[in-house]
Amino acid sequence: MKPVERRDGEITVASMLDPERAESTRMGIRGLLRCLPVLLVALITFVAFSPALRNGFVNWDDLETLVENQNFRGFSWSHLLWMFTTFHQGHYQPLSWITFGLDYLLWGMEPFGYHLTNTLLHSANAVLFYFVSRRLLTIAEPISSAVVVNLAAGCRSSAAG
């Protein structure tokens, strides 16, 4: 039975019986299941930090860093030179200044945008941590399995002796 696809793109029952289409559907589900942990990590992190989106600038270092500071507001050569050479408030953080400059270009001095960027960066870092952790655990698994086998072998030899 040949699969039939109507002009509007809807797939008929006949096409569902096609083994090739069924296999591609299974691959799509597998791909989705493989992505699910990553999406959950990103979503949970975003939700955890999302209350910050309702806040304004805080009276900790935001006044000196953002509100009163004109030096990061743009990407001219003088702004970039300042971003890569300053130790404003004692820290060398050119990447932070670049993201603040981008936030300023996108959002002006609206705190929501700065908090959104921060929340998205936290989510991206959580996903990165997930992949690094998963890779390290994959590398460590054979080592830990060997340790368990050796410990078990050592226990058997001690019990026999």
N, C-alpha and C positions, 0 to 999 in steps of 0.2 A: 504494500500500500504506500503510495507516494504522498509525502506531506503536502498539505494544501495551505497556502497562506492567502488570505483575502486581501483585497486592495487596501483596506484600511489598516493592514498590519496585524490584524488579529490572527492568531494561530488556531487552527481547528483541531478537533480531537485526533484526526488522522495524522497530523504532524506531530502530535504528542507521542504517538506510537512509534515514531521513527527512532531507532536506537542512537543514531548520530546526534539528533537534537536532544535526546535524553541525556547522553553523555556530556554534551556541552552545558546543559542545565546543572548537572551534578558538579562539573568543574566550577561553574559560577557560584554554587552554594559553598563548595570547599574554599574557594577564594574569599568569599564573604566571611566564612567562619575563621579563616586564617587572619583576616583583618580585624575581627571583632575585638580581641584583647587590646590591640593598639587603639582602636576607636574608643573603647571603654576607658583606657588610661587617659586619653586626651579629654574625653567628656567629663570624667570624674574630677580631673584637675581643674578644668575650666569652671565647673560648678562650684568646686571648693573655693576658688578665688573670685568668683563672680560678685560676691557682696562688695568688693572694692569698686566695682563699676558705679556704684551709687554715691561714692564719696568724692569730696573735693580734694584739693591739695591739703596735705596734713601739715601741722605746725611742728614738724620735726626738722627736716632739712629741705623740704620743698620750697620754702620761701627763698632761701639763699641760693638753692640749686636752680630753680625754675622760674619762680615768679619775679624775683628781683634781678635775675641774670639775663642780659641781652646777648651774651656772647655765643650761645648755641643756636640762636634763632635764624637759621639759614644755612646755605652751603656755599657761600662765597669763599674765595681763597683765605680771606682773613678769618672767617668762621672755622674752616677746616684746620688752619694753622693753630688756632686757639684750641680746638678739640684734641689735636694730637700732641700738644705741648703743655697743656695746663695740668696743674695739680690742685685744682679748685677744691677747697675744703679738705685738702690733704690726700686726695686720691688721684691716681692716674687711671682714667677709665675712658679711653677714646671711643670704644664701642657703645658705651652708655650715652656719650654725647652725640654720637651719630644717630642713635635711635631717638634721642630727645629732639634732635634737629629735624628728623623725619616726622616725628609726632607734631612738631610745631608747624611744619609745612602742611600736614594733613588736617590738623585739628585746631590750629591756633593755640590759644591758652585754655582750651576746654579740658578739664581734668579727666573726663570720661575717656578720651582718646588715649591719654597716657596710661590710664589704668587698663584699658583694653589691650594695648600693646604689651604691657607687663603680664597680663593674664594669658595672652596667646604665647608669649615667650615661656612662661611657666609650663603651659601645656606641651609645647614643643620639647622642652627639657625633660619633662616626665616621659614622653615617648622615647626620647633618646636614651634616657636611663633604662627604660624597659628593654630596648634592643641591646644595650651594653650588658645589662644584667643577664639577659637570656643567652647572649654569646658567652659570657664568662661561666655561666652554669653549664653550658654545653661543653666547654673546654674542661671544666672541673669534673664532669660526670665520670669519665673513664678513670680519672685519678682517684676519685672517692670510691668508685666501685672496686678498684684494685686495693685500696686501703681496707675496705670491708672484707674482701676475700682474704687478704693477708692476716687481718685480725682474726677472722674465723679459722683460718688454717693454724694460726698460732695458738688459739684456744683449744683446738683439737689435739695438737701435738702436746700441749701442756697437760691436758686431761689424760692422754695416753701414757705419759711419762711418769 
